[in-house]
Amino acid sequence: MGVVQWLKGQFVCQLMVCYGFLVSGLLINLLQICTLPLWPINKQLARRLNCKLGYSLTSQSVAILEWWSGTEVTIYTDPESSRHYGKENAVVILNHNFEIDFLCGWSFCDRFGLLGSSKCLAKKELSYMPVIGWMWYFLEMVFIRRKWEEDKKSFVQGVQNLQDYPENFWFLLQCEGTRFTAEKHRVSMEVAEKKGLPKLKHHILPRTKGFWVAVQNLRGKAAAVYCCTLNFRNNESPTVRGVIRGTTYHPDFYIRRIPLVSVPEDETECSVWLHKLYQEKDQFQEDYSQTGRFPGPIVAAPRSTKTLINWLGWTGFLLFIHCYILFQVVASGPVLTILASLALCFAVAVGVRWMIGHTEIRKSSKYGVQLNNNH
């Protein structure tokens, strides 16, 4: 083990990584709040500013993945299709099997210049979460409560709001609706059997209604559907905690570009089309488990040094300010203030350790998704 890898394994270094991200995230949230008065005056300028602020935060996560942990995302795709990436709007479908699939997705966005402007469909509860959730709110993510009767109007409105979006974007849909676990898969396949749907080995049945609504409301704005399949070599089980500890993972990312005009407009036909697409995705995963690679060539898309500069700039600046204030308190403050400051630092350390320890997937014994209403 080298010195650098040893340092990455030390809690103090991990604490500095988390501290820089969390505090800079709160400052970025504050700057986003400051854009609120601009929305009624110049909405498009406010959107562009929030894209820049969103990039400044999410690119830190990408830098931690790519530069701190050394995880390099290998992209399999058709070279002709790759010429369109970053130059058009698209609906992105991604499997939801891994704890860090969102980081790999952000890495893909960054390689093609859409990290700050891309959108996703997310649980409403996430919009209340400081840092990431608040950032997503200002980036106009579409939030739902997973109850279609309540969600339909807000979902449609959220997607339609993107019709005049000033930047190119990718709209992410994880059609399975929840992260893959053995228990969720078992229940999903029971539903497939009852409904006469083809069974899947590596995926949960897709939710077709949300996909159809998104595609219908983005016709004329989005040019394609990107069908993405993510897997990790050597049966790796990546975690956020592992990334923060500096563990290097080996993700393979397969992208198929499908023109949006080829997706049926009729809801029933669209549902059949999506189920067929997931059968193909399932076969890609099965082939990967046998061969260790996805079909097609690998497209070179190097990691960006901008993410590294942004991350080091934020972390270095905040650590300098923190150490300066702490030194001033210790050097000239009363004993009670010093003890309070040390207690605060200790509380932050304990809190960060607790958060790192609770990032792994918590496998539920229940399949908490209402499948019957979404197929």
VENFENMO-V31289 format. One record per residue. RES is the residue in one small letter. D_FIRST is the distance of its C-alpha to the first C-alpha in Angstrom with 1 decimal. Layout:
# VENFENMO-V31289
RES_D_FIRST + RES_D_FIRST
This chain:
# VENFENMO-V31289
m_0.0 + g_3.8 + v_6.8 + v_8.3 + q_6.3 + w_6.5 + l_10.1 + k_10.8 + g_10.5 + q_13.0 + f_16.5 + v_18.0 + c_16.3 + q_17.3 + l_20.7 + m_21.2 + v_20.5 + c_23.0 + y_25.4 + g_25.7 + f_26.4 + l_28.9 + v_30.8 + s_31.1 + g_32.2 + l_35.0 + l_36.1 + i_36.3 + n_38.2 + l_40.6 + l_41.1 + q_41.8 + i_44.5 + c_46.0 + t_46.7 + l_49.0 + p_52.1 + l_51.5 + w_51.7 + p_55.5 + i_56.0 + n_53.6 + k_51.6 + q_49.9 + l_48.7 + a_47.3 + r_45.5 + r_44.0 + l_42.8 + n_41.2 + c_39.4 + k_37.9 + l_36.9 + g_35.5 + y_33.4 + s_32.1 + l_30.8 + t_29.7 + s_27.9 + q_25.5 + s_24.5 + v_24.1 + a_22.0 + i_19.7 + l_19.5 + e_19.2 + w_17.5 + w_15.4 + s_14.2 + g_14.7 + t_17.2 + e_19.8 + v_23.2 + t_24.9 + i_28.7 + y_31.2 + t_34.8 + d_37.9 + p_37.8 + e_41.4 + s_40.6 + s_37.6 + r_40.2 + h_41.6 + y_38.4 + g_38.7 + k_42.3 + e_43.9 + n_43.9 + a_42.8 + v_42.4 + v_38.9 + i_38.4 + l_34.9 + n_34.0 + h_32.6 + n_30.2 + f_26.9 + e_25.9 + i_24.5 + d_27.3 + f_28.8 + l_25.7 + c_25.8 + g_29.5 + w_29.1 + s_26.8 + f_29.6 + c_32.2 + d_30.3 + r_30.1 + f_33.9 + g_34.8 + l_36.0 + l_33.3 + g_35.7 + s_38.8 + s_37.9 + k_39.4 + c_38.9 + l_40.9 + a_39.5 + k_40.7 + k_43.0 + e_41.1 + l_38.2 + s_40.6 + y_40.8 + m_37.1 + p_36.2 + v_34.0 + i_33.6 + g_36.9 + w_38.9 + m_37.5 + w_38.5 + y_41.9 + f_42.5 + l_41.2 + e_43.8 + m_41.8 + v_44.1 + f_43.9 + i_45.5 + r_46.2 + r_46.0 + k_49.8 + w_51.5 + e_54.9 + e_53.4 + d_50.8 + k_53.0 + k_54.7 + s_51.6 + f_49.5 + v_52.2 + q_52.7 + g_49.0 + v_48.7 + q_52.0 + n_50.8 + l_48.4 + q_51.4 + d_51.7 + y_48.1 + p_47.7 + e_44.2 + n_42.9 + f_41.1 + w_39.6 + f_40.8 + l_38.3 + l_39.8 + q_37.8 + c_40.9 + e_39.7 + g_40.0 + t_37.2 + r_33.7 + f_33.7 + t_33.6 + a_35.1 + e_37.9 + k_38.8 + h_38.8 + r_41.1 + v_43.6 + s_43.5 + m_44.4 + e_47.2 + v_48.5 + a_48.2 + e_50.3 + k_52.9 + k_53.2 + g_53.2 + l_50.1 + p_47.7 + k_44.8 + l_41.2 + k_38.2 + h_35.3 + h_37.1 + i_39.5 + l_43.0 + p_43.2 + r_45.4 + t_47.9 + k_50.2 + g_47.6 + f_46.6 + w_50.3 + v_51.2 + a_48.3 + v_49.2 + q_52.9 + n_52.4 + l_50.1 + r_52.4 + g_53.4 + k_50.3 + a_47.4 + a_47.6 + a_45.3 + v_43.2 + y_39.6 + c_38.6 + c_34.8 + t_32.7 + l_29.0 + n_26.7 + f_23.1 + r_21.8 + n_20.9 + n_22.7 + e_20.0 + s_21.3 + p_20.1 + t_20.7 + v_21.1 + r_19.0 + g_16.1 + v_16.8 + i_16.9 + r_13.6 + g_12.1 + t_12.1 + t_13.2 + y_16.5 + h_18.9 + p_22.5 + d_25.6 + f_28.6 + y_32.1 + i_35.1 + r_38.7 + r_41.3 + i_44.6 + p_47.6 + l_48.8 + v_52.4 + s_51.5 + v_50.8 + p_54.1 + e_55.9 + d_57.5 + e_55.5 + t_56.1 + e_55.3 + c_52.1 + s_51.1 + v_51.6 + w_49.7 + l_46.6 + h_46.6 + k_46.8 + l_43.9 + y_41.8 + q_42.8 + e_41.5 + k_38.2 + d_37.9 + q_38.5 + f_35.7 + q_33.3 + e_34.7 + d_34.4 + y_30.8 + s_30.0 + q_31.7 + t_30.4 + g_27.2 + r_28.7 + f_31.5 + p_34.7 + g_35.4 + p_33.5 + i_30.4 + v_31.4 + a_29.2 + a_29.0 + p_26.3 + r_24.7 + s_26.6 + t_25.6 + k_28.3 + t_26.3 + l_23.5 + i_26.2 + n_28.0 + w_25.0 + l_23.9 + g_27.6 + w_28.3 + t_25.2 + g_25.7 + f_29.4 + l_29.3 + l_26.8 + f_29.0 + i_32.1 + h_30.7 + c_29.5 + y_32.9 + i_34.9 + l_33.0 + f_33.6 + q_37.2 + v_37.7 + v_36.2 + a_38.1 + s_41.5 + g_41.6 + p_43.4 + v_41.6 + l_42.2 + t_40.7 + i_37.5 + l_37.2 + a_37.8 + s_35.1 + l_32.5 + a_33.6 + l_33.3 + c_29.7 + f_28.9 + a_30.7 + v_28.8 + a_25.5 + v_26.8 + g_28.3 + v_25.2 + r_23.2 + w_26.2 + m_26.2 + i_22.6 + g_23.3 + h_26.4 + t_25.3 + e_24.9 + i_27.9 + r_30.6 + k_32.5 + s_36.2 + s_38.8 + k_41.3 + y_41.8 + g_42.7 + v_44.1 + q_47.7 + l_47.6 + n_51.3 + n_52.0 + n_49.5 + h_50.2
